[in-house]
Amino acid sequence: MTVSNIAHLPTPQETEDAKITSRALSKYAHNDRLHLKIANQHQDPDDLILPGYAINLLLDILTEMSKGNAITVMPIHAELTTQEAAEILNVSRPHLVDLLEQGKIPFRKVGTHRRVLAKEVFDYKQRIDADRLEALAELTSQAQELGMGYE
């Protein structure tokens, strides 16, 4: 699977279609699989079987499209450039290179270029998000103990 760097914003019609389809599909979000029959005027209907994971992934895609957002689908084993990884983390490329050199995110070198697995970038993002939530919970707890009006 290739990853496209060209973001396509959905048209107003695609946004509306995504809203309607995501509402209909959301009824089946907890199914292990979904059997669809696609009707075609000039051919026999096609049968499709969507596994549960694909149903939820499709629902996530449609939900984002219904909000007018562009979507990129990327395999977890994709190798990213430092610029692509920085964009995913919403940091500058030099900051990402610092994270790599500090050993916070594993990478490999291809010649003089660093390559990072998408999985490693997402794992790092998950770790820092968890750390942030923990720090926020601690601050909230301290504010409550000090009677600062947070309950």
C-alpha positions in Angstrom: 0.0 0.0 0.0 1.3 3.4 -0.8 0.8 6.6 1.2 -0.3 9.6 -0.7 1.1 13.0 0.4 -1.7 14.8 -1.4 -4.5 15.7 0.9 -7.9 15.8 -0.7 -10.5 17.8 1.1 -14.0 16.4 0.5 -16.4 18.3 -1.6 -19.6 19.6 -0.1 -21.4 16.6 -1.8 -18.9 14.1 -0.5 -19.2 15.6 3.0 -23.0 15.2 2.9 -22.7 11.7 1.5 -20.3 10.8 4.3 -22.7 12.1 7.0 -25.5 10.0 5.6 -23.4 6.9 5.2 -21.7 7.2 8.6 -25.1 7.4 10.3 -26.3 4.3 8.5 -23.1 2.4 9.1 -22.9 3.3 12.8 -25.7 0.9 13.5 -23.3 -1.9 12.6 -20.2 -0.7 14.4 -20.2 -3.5 16.9 -20.7 -6.3 14.4 -17.9 -8.8 13.9 -18.6 -8.6 10.2 -21.1 -7.1 7.7 -22.4 -8.7 4.6 -23.3 -6.1 1.9 -25.0 -6.7 -1.4 -24.2 -4.1 -4.0 -26.9 -3.7 -6.6 -25.8 -2.7 -10.2 -28.3 -2.1 -13.0 -26.3 -3.9 -15.6 -24.8 -6.8 -13.7 -25.6 -9.3 -11.0 -25.3 -7.9 -7.4 -21.9 -8.2 -5.8 -21.5 -9.6 -2.3 -19.0 -7.9 0.0 -18.0 -9.1 3.5 -16.5 -6.4 5.7 -14.6 -7.6 8.8 -15.4 -5.7 12.1 -12.1 -3.8 12.0 -12.8 -2.6 8.5 -16.3 -1.5 9.5 -14.9 0.7 12.3 -12.1 2.0 10.1 -14.6 3.0 7.4 -16.8 4.6 10.0 -13.8 6.7 11.3 -13.0 7.7 7.8 -16.6 8.7 7.0 -16.9 10.6 10.3 -13.8 12.7 9.5 -15.0 13.3 5.9 -18.4 14.4 7.2 -16.5 17.1 9.2 -14.8 18.2 6.0 -11.4 16.7 7.0 -8.9 15.2 4.6 -7.9 11.6 5.5 -4.6 9.7 5.0 -4.5 5.9 5.5 -1.1 4.5 6.2 0.1 1.0 7.0 1.8 0.7 10.4 5.0 -0.7 8.8 5.4 2.3 6.5 8.8 4.0 6.7 8.5 7.8 7.1 10.9 10.6 6.4 11.7 12.9 9.3 9.4 15.5 7.8 6.5 13.1 7.5 7.0 11.9 11.1 7.3 15.5 12.3 4.0 16.4 10.6 2.2 13.4 12.3 3.5 14.6 15.7 2.9 18.3 14.9 6.4 19.2 15.7 9.3 20.8 13.7 11.6 18.5 11.8 14.6 19.7 13.9 12.7 18.8 17.1 11.9 15.3 15.7 15.6 14.8 14.8 16.5 15.7 18.4 13.9 13.1 19.7 15.5 10.5 17.4 19.0 11.3 18.5 18.0 11.1 22.1 16.7 7.6 21.5 13.1 8.5 22.3 11.9 7.1 18.9 13.8 4.3 17.2 15.0 5.0 13.6 17.4 3.7 11.0 19.7 5.5 8.6 19.5 5.0 4.9 22.7 6.7 3.8 22.6 10.1 5.5 18.8 10.0 5.8 16.8 8.9 8.9 13.8 6.7 8.4 11.2 6.0 11.1 8.5 3.4 11.2 5.0 4.8 11.4 4.3 2.3 14.3 7.2 3.9 16.3 5.8 7.4 15.7 2.3 6.4 16.8 3.7 4.5 19.8 5.6 7.6 20.8 2.5 9.8 20.4 0.5 7.4 22.5 3.2 7.6 25.3 3.4 11.3 25.4 -0.4 11.7 25.3 -0.6 9.3 28.3 2.1 11.3 30.1 0.1 14.5 29.4 -3.1 13.0 30.8 -1.3 11.8 33.9 0.2 15.3 34.5 -3.2 16.9 34.0 -4.8 14.5 36.5 -2.1 15.3 39.0 -2.6 19.1 38.5 -6.3 18.7 38.9 -5.8 16.7 42.1 -3.5 19.4 43.5 -6.0 22.2 42.5 -8.8 20.3 44.3 -6.6 19.8 47.4 -5.8 23.5 47.5 -9.5 24.4 47.1 -9.0 26.3 43.9 -12.5 25.8 42.7 -12.0 22.7 40.6 -14.3 19.9 41.5 
